[in-house]
C-alpha cells in the first residue's frame, strides 16, 4: 500500500538546512577566533554579486492614436499651477490638475470633462493612510493616461520615484507663498508619505501637523509636477534617458532577496533602508548563511 503522504523529502530538506547552518557557524567561529581581521573577511568572502546598475539609455516611445493628446508644457508654469491648486484637493489632485487643466485649454475634450475630482483621494498617502506619496501617485496616474506602452510607463514611474527618494526636496519657490516659510530640504529615502514627512520633520525640527510641514508638502507637490512635465516633454520628443537615479542599496538587497537570488522573497525597486535596517547579525552572518543555502530555500 502506498502511503498517502511521504515526509521523507521534507525531513531531508530540514536536515540540509541544519547542515547549512552548522557550516555557517563553523566558518563564523573560525572568524571569531581569528579576531577582527577574520570578521572583516567574513562579511565579504561569501557576499553574492550585486546586481549591476542598469545603464542610462534613450527610451523609445511611439505614441498611438488617442484622444488623450499632449503638447509641450512649461515645467515652471506647471509647478506654479500645482502650487495654486493644492488647496483645492491636496497633493495628488494638484499634480494631475496642473497638467490636465493646461491640456483642456489646448484640446478641450476629453480633458474638459475629465473627472479630476476623483484624485482628491490621494491626499496624505491615500485618504490619510500615510502610504504612497499623493504627488507621486498623481504623476503615475498621468503617465498611465498619456503613455499607452506599459513598459515605458514602468520606466518613467521608476525614474520619477527614484528621483524623489534621492534628491533633497523641496526646491520650488512660489511667486506668492500661501505661508511665509522656506522649508528645509531633506532626502525622503522613501516614496511613502509618512516616511517622507517623518524624515523632513527630523531634519527641520517642525511637527508633522505644523503649517511649516504643510508648506513643505505643497512645494514638494510642485517639484513633482515640474519633474513629471519635464519627463513628458522628453518622452514625446524622443530625448528621454532612463535610469538616472538607480539605487545601489536596493541592488545590493535584491542580489539575495530578488528573483535571481537564493531567497527569492521580495520584488521591489523602492528604497529598502527607510523601513529595514541591516542588523549587525545580518552584516556578519547573512552572507555566510547565504553561501551554504540551497537554491530556493
N, C-alpha and C positions, 0 to 999 in steps of 0.2 A: 504494500500500500504506500503510495506517495504522500508524504506529509503535506498538509495544507500550506504550511509556512516554514521556510528554512532560514534560520537566522545566522547561518554559517558565515555568509558574506558580511553581514553586519558586525559580527564578532571580530572577523578578520580586519574590518575597517577600523574598529576601535583599537585593536592591537597595533595596527600600523601607526595610528595617531599617537599611542603611548610611546612606541618606539621612536617616533619622530621627536617627541618632547624630550625623551631621555637623551637622544643625540644632541639636541639643542642645549640641554642643561649641562652635558659633559663639556661641550665647547665653551659655554658660559663660565663653568667652574675653572677651566683652564685659563680663561681670560682674567678672571679674578686673581688667580694665583700669580699670573704674570704682572699684575698691578695695572697702573693707569695706561701704560702703553698697550697692554692686552685689551683693555676695554675700548680704547680708541680703534684698534684694529677690528674688534668685534663689531662695531657699529657700521663698518664699511665693507668688510670682507665679503659678506653674503648679500649685500644690497642689490635688489633687482634693478635692471637697467631702466632708467626713467624714460617715459615716452618723450620723444623729441618735440621741440616747439615746431608747429607747422609753419612753413614758410609763408610770408606775405605774398599774395598773388592777386592779379586782376580778377574780379568776379564778373563773369559774363552773364548778361541777362537780356533776353529778347522779349519785350512786353507783348502780351497777347492783346487782341482786340477786346476792349472792355469799355463799359460806360464810366468806369472809375478811372478817369484820366488824371494826369499830373502835369504840372508845369513848374518851372524853376521858381522857387520861393527864396526870399531874402531871410537867411538864418537869424540875423539880428532882429528883424521886424517880427519874425515868428516867436522869438524868445520874449519880446516885449508883450506881444499879444497873449501869450500863455500866462505871463505875469498878471495882466489885466483881467483875464478870465478866471483866474484862480478862485476868486471869491464867489463865483457862480456855482462851483461844484468840486473844488479841490483839485488835487494833482493829476489824476488820470483824465478827468474831464478837461482840464485846461490844456494838456498836451494834445489831445485829439481835436478839441475845438480850435486850437490855434492853427492847425493845418486845414481842417475841413472848412472853416469859415472863409479862408482865402480861396480854396478851390471852388466853393459855392459862388463866390464873387466872380470867378473866372468862367466857370462852366454851367452855373445854375444847377439844374438837375443832373444826376440824382442827389447831389450834395445838399441842395436846398432843403429837401425833406428828410435828410439823414437823421435818424433818431439819436441825436447827440446826448440827450438827457440820460441815456442808459449807462453812460460811462461815469456817472456820479458814484456808482457802487465801489469804485476802486480806491476811494479815499482811505487814508491811514492803513494801508496794507490790506485792502479788500474789506470794506464795511467795518473798519476799525479793528480788524483782527490782527494787524501787525505783520501780515505775510508779505508777499512780493510788493515792492515799491509801486505805488499807483502810477507815477510818472513813467516808469519802465513798462508797466502793464499797458498803458495807453499807447506808447511808442510801438510796442509789439503788435497791438491791435491795428494800428495804421499800416504796419508792414504786411499784416495779413490781408488788409483791404486792398492795398495798391500793388502788391507783388504777388503774382499768381504762382510762381515757381516755389515749391515748398523748400527745396534745398537752399535757394537764395534767401528766402525768409529766415531760415535757421542760421545761416552765416551772418546775416545782418543783425539778428537778435543777439547772437553770441558776442559779436564785436561790441555792440552797444552796452550789453550787460557787463562785459569785462572792463570796458572803459569806465563805467560807473563804479565798479569795485576798486579801481586802482588810481583814479585821478582825484586830487584834492578839490573838493567842491563845497559850496557854490562859488562860481566865478562871476555870474551875471550881476550887473549893476543896473537897476531900473532907472528910467528917466525921472519918475516921480514915485519914490518909495511910499508904500502904504504905512510902513512903520520905520521910523528913523533909527535904523540899526544896520551896520555892516557885519554880517555873520562871519565868524571864524570859519576857515576852511578845514575840512577833515577828510580822511580817506575812509570810506564806508566799509571796505573789505567785505561787503555783503550786498546782495540785491534785496535783502529783506528789510522792510520798513523799520521794524523795531530795532534791529541790529544797527542799521544805518543811523537812526536817531540817537541810539544809546552811545555810539562812538562819537557822534558830534557833541552830545551833552558832556561826555568826559573831556573832550578837547576844549570846549568853550566854557564849561562851568555853569551853564544855564540848565534849568529844569526842562523836562520834556513838554510840560504844559505851559511853557512861557511864550510870550509874544516873540521873543528872540528866536526860539525854535521854529515857530510858525513862519516867521520871515525867512528863515533858512530854507525850509521846505518849499516855500513859494519861489524863491530864487533858484533852488535846485531843479524845480519843475521847468523853469525857463531854460536852464542848461540842457536838460534832456530834450526839450522841444527844439532847441537850436541844433544839437548834435543829430537828432533824427532828421531834420531838414537837410543838413549837410549830406547825410547818408543818401537821402532820396535824390538830391541834386547830382550826386556822384553816380549812383546806380543807373540813372536814366541818361547819363552822358558817357557811360562806359569807362568811368575813371575810378571806380570803387576798388580799393585794396583791402583784402581780408587780413585777419589775424594780427592786428596792430597791438593788442594788449593781452597776448597769450599768457596764461598763469602758470608759472613754473611749479608752484607748490601743489596745484591741482594735478599737474602731470606726474609729480612725484607720488602722490597718493594713489592715482589711478594705475600706476605701474604695478601695484599689488592688488588693489581693490576693483579695478576695471575689468572689462571682458577679456583683455589679453593677459591679465594677471592670474594668479592661482586662486585668489579668494573669490573673485567674480561676484561680489555682493553689492556693488554700487555703480550707478550710472549717473554721472554728474559732470557739469562743466563749471559750476559756480564755486567760489572760494570755499575751501573746507575749514580753514582755521578760525573763521568767525564763530563757529559753533563747536568745533572739535580741536582741542589742544592735544599735541603729541606728548604723552607722558614720558617720564624717564625710562620706565619699563619698556614702553614701546620702542623708544630710541635704541635701547641696549639689546633687548631680546627679540624685537619684532622681526628684524632681518634674518637673524639666526633661525628662528622658528620657520620663517618663510622658506629658507634654504631646504629644510628637511620635510616640508609639506609635500604630500602627493597632490598632483594637479586635480582641481575640482573639489578638494576637501577644505 
